[in-house]
Amino acid sequence: MNILVVLRMIPDSAGELQLAEDGRAIDREWLDFQLNDFDDHALEEAILLKEAGGAKVMAVAIGEGAKRVLQMAAARGADEVVALQSEEDAMISSREIAASIAAMARARSVDLVLCGVQSSEDVFGQLAPYVGALLDCPHVSGTNRIVANGAMLRVTQERGAGVAVTYELATPAVLGVQTASKAPRYVSGSKLREASKTPIGRATPEPSGFERSAEIITLRLPVQGGSGEILGDNADTVADRLVGILAAKGLARN
Amino acid sequence: MASTLPLWILVVAALVLTSWRARRYAVSLARAPAAARFDQPMRRLEGVMVAIGLHRKMLRKPLSGVLHAIIFVSFFVLFTATIDAFGSRLFPGFSLGVIGGETWIAALQDIFSVLMLVGVGLALYQRYVLRPARFEGSNGKDAAIIYVLIVLIVVSLLLEAAARIEGGADGSWRPVASAVAGLLGRAGISAPAAEEVFYWIHVGAILAFLVYIPGSKHRHMFLAAPNIYFRNLEPRGLAPAVPKQREAPGVDSLGMFDWKQQLDLLSCTECGRCQAVCPAYAAGLPLSPKTLITDMRDALAAPTALPLVGGVIADETLWACTTCRACMEACPVEIEHLPKIIDMRRHLVDEGRVSPGLQDALSNLTRLGNSMGKPSKMRARWTKELGFPVKDAREEPVDVLWFVGDYASYDPRVQEITRKVAELLTAAGVDFGILFDAERNSGNDVRRAGEEGLFETLAQSNIDEINACRFNRIMTTDPHSLNALKNDYRHFGAAFEVLHYTALLAELIADGKLDLHVADGARVTYHDPCYLGRYNGGFDAPRALIRSAGYTLHDMPRCRENSFCCGAGGGRIWQGDDGVTERPSENRIREALSLGDVAYFVVACPKDKVMYTAATDALGATGKLKVVDIAELLVPRASQALDMPAVETT
């Protein structure tokens, strides 16, 4: 089985986000980038499938720091690693990259495309459906377990309220991974150093084929809400103050 | 003499049997990888003299030290009796008589037979009446068998001499045996027959002892001295490098340990001094440094199908260690527990077998160079609230390059102290600078968590940045960084002059460059951080600072080399408290509270501020004891004096 995993680099949310001058993008110059967490799970699921039944895993990374993440993917067991060039200093739009992913999948007769169910730049999880549509093959999003049996896949999808659904589908397929069957493994520094010698392929993007349908007019940073108040650790005084606060808000009689 | 041949047969049989019982160890040692422990013979010999001749570490526990010294000296004196017993019959005509075997040597044998019995008596009293907790997990049967054999050897020796005296021999040099002879006479025992019987009991017990030793902790009679001789002479803070010939970074079978590491296993006396000082053991975690060693020793003696890591030694056992080094400091035979733990952790890390907490921290360190997952650019954020700019050491030359460290830089509970240190340096007119976002975690605990590859990456990055700066000395806030920069970075050929901030501040005060408010002698206690004290000998500067600031130091019972770890080191701070019955930090705060007259618990390590503040909170002792960094006690005269809280003396 040939598996393609998509690894997207996203701004590190622990950093301080600042808006670009035109107020329509994040200023990416001073940001640190990290691998999208869901994509990390997709990679783990691909490696687990490889370990369970044999597969050839190709990791395709997009964005700043792709090289570092691809070395990590190689250290974890990816057989081929490719950096897909993307527009510098711009967010990774699923709509833009879907055609490139689909083209790579087609060129290498990929049986299974895995990506994270969403990313902070694609909170609606559009990548898997777009790629599925372009390849004209089934797609499922929000998976938390994938088992391969020849060309058949059993895929468990997480739904709300603890409900899980299991699908059976034939490859080729595109899956948006919510969590891998096992938490992503740790790769030691010595393995990373070894993997730093892995040759990294390069791929140029395909035109998306879509007209631009809408534009961002304005972007706003989250507004700092009210902060918490610590009432102390003495039960009596805490109770008094709590009653006082509730009364002040008209929620209790003093 | 008619008994020569039977004795020869007995002796040869015993020697063959002994060698047979020791064969597995000998083969394993012979096949073990090399270890460079043959340098500096005089220094090595001197260490053996101090350790054995003076019983230095042994006497830290007075009763065991004294009783061991008695048994040890008696053994050497009575060895003359053994030479006599075997020599006289194996080689007819041999006698120690010419050098005083029947006069002064006889008198010494007579007296030391009694002393040996006194020594064994004290040992029995200690083991069966006092029952120190450190013997828990030791092999009691082994100890009992040895007591029986020693008593048998000594009593038969005395009785043999007594029977000889009763039969007419001169007893004037053997007062004890003469007294026993009187008793034998009254009991109507026939002298020549009894002498023969006691002789054979005596030699039989000695040979039984010999045959028994290879499978017993009493191997240490032969191995303690070599094990001390071949001890590690490298700086204590230098973790062992991964040998070039090793293919993977870690160790997952006993045969991969070099011969000295294997010799350690065979030298263990099961005294449990390591267990008694181990913070992980005290916390209820599944680690006793003693059983760590004896479990591996047993696996060396009787090969098992279990893997070493995750079988003979459980993963949790390895992760429990704080690398505080108290076990190695306590070991009278210089067993090296930590290199083994670190090597086995290296195997776990290489296999990806790490706890989620540790995985998070290591992943953050890989990605961002700090364990907290904070961006590098926020590393120097603490300087913003200072009233003065801090020099960028990458941009301009400085006298002191300050390596701030992760906790001091990022942790909001510690940043206040970091600023205090900056203010003190400024008040003393020190020309200093920092690396800003180019600093990375020093890798001290990364290395000790077994992540050698990541350690190398972090260390190399720091060394490159430091080498690009112009400075005279490096100062660190964190004792862990101090240790890495001073010791571990030698692996990369980096030789920096590195000081802890307590050493630099003590120097500034001694030079009259820092004028302080002097308190009125209020009593405080001080916690020696493992990586400052035990690892790097920094015991005195912090104490000098406390005195200079006008406080009276009331040390806790466990201080200096015997300091008790806070529980955060070696990567423990990144792991959960699962299985902990009493946090080491709380154990320590209880110790400070029991002093009864101190208001401040003074620390000199950013992690300690975090650990002990949490511990005093958890114990509800914030009203009785305040955790302060040493920098907080030092108030320049130009600033407002510190308001000392009132002490509740109990």
Interface residues (C-beta under 8 A of the other chain):
Chain A: D12 A14 G15 E16 W30 D32 Q34 A183 R185 Y186 V187 S188 G189 S190 K191 L192 R193
Chain B: P249 V349 D350 G352 V354 P356 Q359 L362 S363 T366 R367 L368 G373 K374 P375 S376 K377 M378 E451 E452 G453 L454 F455 E456 T457
